[in-house]
Amino acid sequence: MPRHPRLFVAGVPVHIVQRGHDRQPVFVENEDFCFYLTNLVEAKMELSIRLLAYCLMTNHVHLVVVPGERARDVSNLMRIVAARQTRRVNKLENRSGTLWEGRYKASLIDTERYLLACYRYVDLNPVRAGMVTAPGDYPWSSYRAHAALEPDAAVDAHTVYLALGQSEAERGCAYRRFVAQAVDDAELSLIREATQRNQLTGGSRFQRAIEERTGRRVSALGQGRPRKSKLRGSKS
């Protein structure tokens, strides 16, 4: 399938996926995960980038970030954390060469329609992979922060997430209900394919808005709307 150039826009969330070279493990010990997260937080603060969601799998990472005014600093963020992780692993294993696949994938997200769906997609990665039965059991994702189960200084709150409730407890409860809903196969396919192809996670209206802002022709995937009916107003 054709790949499109990566695109970053100031203030617009982007879903990033970066895989290990030949899909080999990137993280083996707990210290590997900690090292990556420490550098990710340091770099995103230096570059005025917000980290909304993340999941560090053994051989790839998912990030949802929002760039500041210098949108291309997303590339600098990925370069910094990838290079530091590579140097660490090469030193530990007395090896040389790249740790990562040549190009990471990136998809701009239609904030109102798909941002929470992308959170859920990222946070459920370990469950889909059969590594855990519940997302809260996986220590290297943003789920526990979104679900208000445990504070995570790495995660920045977005207004869409904050609108889930008046308090942290309400927001966490709403997010847990949202994640517990059955996820439509079409939603999974849309998010996965949009990221794989560097296309927009959104429909035609979002496509037009991005084209007007950037002056570039872009491609979008998805005309449907993830269900949000159970996000608000119910108790658990």
SULDA-V570712 format. One record per residue. N is the residue number from 1. SS is DSSP state (H for helix, E for strand, C for the rest). PSI is psi in whole degrees, 0 to 359 (none if undefined). D_CENTER is the distance of its C-alpha to the mean C-alpha in Angstrom with 1 decimal. Layout:
# SULDA-V570712
n ss psi d_center
N SS PSI D_CENTER
N SS PSI D_CENTER
This chain:
# SULDA-V570712
n ss psi d_center
1 C 146 22.1
2 C 144 21.9
3 C 146 19.1
4 C 155 18.7
5 C 145 18.4
6 C 144 15.1
7 C 135 15.3
8 C 140 14.1
9 C 132 15.7
10 C 129 16.3
11 C 359 14.9
12 C 123 12.7
13 E 147 8.9
14 E 135 7.3
15 E 123 4.5
16 E 139 5.7
17 E 127 7.4
18 E 131 10.4
19 E 155 13.2
20 E 155 16.3
21 H 128 19.5
22 H 26 21.1
23 H 30 18.4
24 C 158 20.3
25 C 138 19.0
26 C 323 17.3
27 C 127 17.5
28 C 306 20.8
29 C 161 21.9
30 H 325 20.4
31 H 330 21.3
32 H 315 19.0
33 H 314 15.9
34 H 319 17.5
35 H 315 18.3
36 H 312 14.8
37 H 319 13.5
38 H 314 16.7
39 H 325 16.4
40 H 314 12.8
41 H 316 14.1
42 H 314 17.3
43 H 320 16.0
44 H 329 13.7
45 H 320 16.8
46 H 326 19.1
47 C 7 17.3
48 C 46 16.7
49 C 137 13.0
50 E 138 11.2
51 E 113 8.2
52 E 325 7.1
53 E 153 4.9
54 E 156 4.9
55 E 122 7.1
56 E 105 9.9
57 C 174 12.0
58 C 325 15.4
59 C 12 15.1
60 E 167 11.5
61 E 148 8.2
62 E 131 4.6
63 E 142 2.9
64 E 115 2.9
65 E 160 6.6
66 E 115 10.0
67 C 155 12.9
68 C 210 16.4
69 C 327 19.5
70 C 85 19.1
71 C 327 16.2
72 C 354 16.9
73 H 347 16.1
74 H 319 12.6
75 H 323 14.6
76 H 320 16.5
77 H 311 13.7
78 H 324 12.7
79 H 316 16.4
80 H 308 17.2
81 H 324 15.0
82 H 317 15.7
83 H 318 19.4
84 H 320 19.9
85 H 321 18.5
86 H 314 20.8
87 H 320 23.7
88 H 310 23.3
89 H 317 23.3
90 H 322 26.0
91 H 316 28.2
92 H 323 27.8
93 H 5 28.6
94 C 54 31.1
95 C 177 29.5
96 C 172 28.5
97 C 181 26.2
98 C 148 22.6
99 C 338 20.0
100 E 158 17.3
101 C 154 17.4
102 C 317 18.8
103 C 132 16.0
104 C 160 12.3
105 E 150 10.9
106 E 138 9.4
107 E 120 9.6
108 E 142 10.6
109 E 130 10.1
110 C 105 13.4
111 H 308 12.8
112 H 325 15.6
113 H 328 15.4
114 H 358 11.9
115 H 311 9.5
116 H 326 10.5
117 H 323 10.5
118 H 323 6.8
119 H 309 6.7
120 H 317 9.4
121 H 315 8.3
122 H 312 5.7
123 H 337 8.5
124 C 2 11.2
125 H 313 10.6
126 H 330 13.4
127 H 314 15.6
128 H 328 15.4
129 C 356 16.3
130 C 18 19.2
131 C 329 18.5
132 C 164 18.9
133 C 337 20.4
134 C 140 18.5
135 H 332 15.0
136 H 348 16.7
137 H 349 18.4
138 C 123 15.6
139 C 350 15.6
140 C 43 12.6
141 E 173 9.7
142 C 3 9.3
143 H 313 11.4
144 H 329 14.6
145 H 313 13.8
146 H 326 12.8
147 C 4 15.8
148 C 38 18.0
149 C 335 19.2
150 C 135 18.7
151 C 147 18.0
152 C 107 15.2
153 C 344 16.0
154 C 335 12.7
155 C 131 11.0
156 C 141 12.1
157 C 139 13.2
158 C 155 13.0
159 H 328 16.2
160 H 319 15.0
161 H 318 14.1
162 H 334 17.4
163 C 354 19.3
164 C 341 18.9
165 C 167 21.9
166 C 339 24.4
167 C 167 23.6
168 H 319 21.0
169 H 318 22.7
170 H 318 22.7
171 H 317 19.0
172 H 318 18.2
173 H 315 20.8
174 H 320 19.4
175 H 321 15.9
176 H 320 17.6
177 H 318 19.7
178 H 314 16.9
179 H 328 15.1
180 H 343 18.7
181 C 151 19.5
182 C 131 19.9
183 C 126 17.1
184 C 137 18.7
185 H 326 18.7
186 H 323 18.5
187 H 314 15.2
188 H 314 13.7
189 H 318 15.5
190 H 309 14.5
191 H 317 10.7
192 H 313 11.4
193 H 321 14.2
194 H 317 12.8
195 H 318 10.1
196 H 327 13.0
197 C 7 15.3
198 C 36 13.6
199 C 174 14.7
200 E 140 13.8
201 E 87 12.1
202 C 177 15.2
203 C 197 19.0
204 H 324 22.0
205 H 316 22.2
206 H 319 18.8
207 H 313 19.9
208 H 320 23.1
209 H 317 21.7
210 H 321 19.5
211 H 322 22.6
212 H 322 24.8
213 H 324 22.7
214 H 340 22.3
215 C 18 25.5
216 C 148 23.8
217 C 132 23.8
218 C 164 20.4
219 C 144 19.6
220 E 154 17.8
221 E 137 17.2
222 C 119 17.9
223 C 347 20.7
224 C 176 20.3
225 C 119 18.9
226 C 143 17.0
227 C 134 19.5
228 C 9 19.3
229 C 333 22.9
230 C 7 22.4
231 C 328 20.0
232 C 154 23.0
233 C 0 26.5
234 C 159 26.9
235 C 156 27.6
236 C none 26.8
